[in-house]
Amino acid sequence: MPQVGHSGILGPTSLVAGGLVAGGLVAGGLVAGGLAAGIAVAQAGPGITGLGPVRRTLFPRLAGQGDPGHVALTFDDGPDPAATPKFLDLLADRQVSATFFLLGRMVARSPGLAAELTAAGHEVGVHGWEHRYLPPRGPRATFDDLHRATEIIARAAGTRPRLFRPPYGVLSGAALLAARRLGLAPVLWGAWGREWQPGATPDSVYASLSGRLRGGVTVLLHDSDCTSPPGSWSAALGALPRLLDDCSRRGLAVGPLGQHGWAGTEGADGQSCR
């Protein structure tokens, strides 16, 4: 059936031209859709490293794999005035240092506690300002969050952090770009205690850790319950002596990522954070 336009019956030339325009719109839509899909992959794609088996197999550096004679001990979500001092006392008694990935909002509430961490010889890293899932956040919001956290940690702790661990262990393209701009090296973990699970106990935390405890691994525990069930940190605290004893029996040194033989980012002074 002939198509009718404003001036009557359309001829073959008009039909061809119309087809070209329609085809161009479809092609343009495909290009735009492909671009949008590419952006989405670039943003969310790094999140696959949040899967433990993928990370440990394909991205050992991101998993914190280091010196085979050493275990890196790390804590997330602090500093928490109700819990962090208890971890500091235990670590001091055992003469062990660790890396603490701090939340900016927690540092804002307890800046003196952040200073105590570095004064005691511990290493500090950035866990973000808020404990928010990163992939849905845009580049500007992600950078602002990490920058704000980095600055308050640097002021409170008296040293500029060089390490970054994303909330929930899930990275995004925007987070990787922001971390690079801020001189932060992303690092996740190879073994964790899962003390954030409801009903966790020192026994369950130790069992979760011991299954993957070996030389070169980075261990994750939490010194705060600000993002988990109240008091969950006590399960981590109760499991910690057993973890340290186990490492001692195996002849494994325990310490922060800076002593883990793990190559961090280049600092402003050109020295590698190791």
Secondary structure, 3 states (H helix, E strand, C coil): CCCEECCEECCHHHHHHHHHHHHHHHHHHHHHHHHHHHHHHHHHHHHHHHCHHHHHHHCCCCCCCCCCCEEEEEEEEECCCCCHHHHHHHHHHHCCCCEEEECHHHHHHCHHHHHHHHHCCCEEEECCCCCCCCCCCCHHHHHHHHHHHHHHHHHHHCCCCCEECCHHHCCCHHHHHHHHHCCCEECCCCEECCCCCCCCCHHHHHHHHHCCCCCCCEEEEECCCCCCCCCCHHHHHHHHHHHHHHHHHCCCEEECHHHCCCCCCECCCCCECC
